[in-house]
Amino acid sequence: MLTGVDKMAALEAKVKELIKHSTGLKRRAVQLESRLREADAKLARHAADSRQREKEREWLRGRLRKVLGELELIEHREDDRQAGRN
């Protein structure tokens, strides 16, 4: 049978173990929060990069449409000139 002193010692050991475990959990929570902030920042950077690339693609599409339109005009002029010669 456990004495009062033995019960108190066992309880104290359990409390110390809980405190140790709680400290470990808090440390892990801080690490996970830091990793989450880093992941959020990385995601924000990727989203910004993606938006920038989309803007660049839109600009390039516009430029290509313009160049293709100009080439088409040149072809039509050439076709008109050749049709006029025949």
C-alpha positions as CSV (number, residue, x, y, z in Angstrom):
1,M,0.0,0.0,0.0
2,L,1.3,3.5,-0.9
3,T,1.8,6.0,1.8
4,G,0.8,9.6,1.5
5,V,4.5,10.5,0.8
6,D,4.6,7.9,-1.9
7,K,1.4,9.2,-3.5
8,M,2.7,12.8,-3.4
9,A,6.0,11.7,-5.0
10,A,4.1,9.8,-7.7
11,L,1.8,12.8,-8.3
12,E,4.8,15.2,-8.4
13,A,6.6,13.0,-10.9
14,K,3.4,12.9,-13.1
15,V,3.1,16.7,-12.9
16,K,6.8,17.2,-13.9
17,E,6.3,14.8,-16.8
18,L,3.2,16.8,-17.9
19,I,5.1,20.1,-17.6
20,K,7.9,18.6,-19.7
21,H,5.5,17.3,-22.3
22,S,3.7,20.6,-22.4
23,T,6.9,22.5,-22.9
24,G,7.8,20.2,-25.8
25,L,4.3,20.8,-27.3
26,K,4.7,24.5,-27.0
27,R,8.1,24.4,-28.6
28,R,6.7,22.2,-31.5
29,A,3.8,24.7,-31.9
30,V,6.2,27.6,-32.2
31,Q,8.2,25.6,-34.9
32,L,5.0,24.8,-36.8
33,E,3.8,28.4,-36.6
34,S,7.1,29.5,-38.0
35,R,6.9,26.9,-40.8
36,L,3.4,28.0,-41.6
37,R,4.4,31.7,-41.8
38,E,7.2,30.7,-44.2
39,A,4.9,28.6,-46.3
40,D,2.4,31.4,-46.4
41,A,5.1,33.8,-47.5
42,K,6.3,31.4,-50.1
43,L,2.8,30.9,-51.4
44,A,2.3,34.7,-51.6
45,R,5.6,35.0,-53.6
46,H,4.5,32.3,-56.0
47,A,1.1,33.9,-56.4
48,A,2.8,37.2,-57.2
49,D,5.2,35.6,-59.6
50,S,2.3,33.8,-61.3
51,R,0.4,37.1,-61.7
52,Q,3.5,38.7,-63.2
53,R,4.0,35.9,-65.6
54,E,0.3,36.1,-66.7
55,K,0.7,39.8,-67.3
56,E,3.8,39.1,-69.4
57,R,2.0,36.4,-71.4
58,E,-0.9,38.8,-72.0
59,W,1.5,41.5,-73.2
60,L,3.3,39.0,-75.4
61,R,0.0,37.8,-76.9
62,G,-0.9,41.3,-77.7
63,R,2.4,42.0,-79.4
64,L,2.1,38.7,-81.4
65,R,-1.4,39.6,-82.5
66,K,-0.1,43.0,-83.6
67,V,2.8,41.5,-85.5
68,L,0.6,38.9,-87.1
69,G,-1.9,41.6,-88.1
70,E,0.9,43.6,-89.7
71,L,2.2,40.6,-91.6
72,E,-1.3,39.9,-92.8
73,L,-1.6,43.5,-94.1
74,I,1.7,43.1,-95.9
75,E,0.5,39.8,-97.5
76,H,-2.7,41.4,-98.6
77,R,-0.8,44.4,-100.1
78,E,1.5,42.0,-101.9
79,D,-1.4,39.9,-103.1
80,D,-3.1,43.2,-104.3
81,R,0.1,44.2,-106.1
82,Q,0.4,40.8,-107.8
83,A,-3.2,40.8,-108.7
84,G,-2.8,44.3,-110.3
85,R,0.2,43.1,-112.4
86,N,-1.6,40.1,-113.8
